[in-house]
Amino acid sequence: MARLPLCLAAAVLPMLAACAEFPEIDAAERAAAGPTLAPEIAPIDPLLARAHSLRDSSASPDSLESRAARLRARAARLRARDI
């Protein structure tokens, strides 16, 4: 029977230590993290309008084909290099 209070104390004491506050550690963590700023929220309508205007003014199919050919040639040159 004497073991029960000892086991109970052994279980409760670590829990009490976990609840303790350490202001020095908390202050050091806040100082290391620095000030945190909330991100600026931008309205979505101008962003969507800009995205649509960029999509509408996309390059012609000829320029896309030439760009694809340039990218294929670049990929072939990169594959040929010895690293």
ABEGO torsion letter per residue (X at the ends): XAAAAAAAAAAAAAAAAAABBBAAAAAAAAAAAEBBBBBBBBBAAAAAAAAAAAAAABBBAAAAAAAAAAAAAAAAAAAABBX
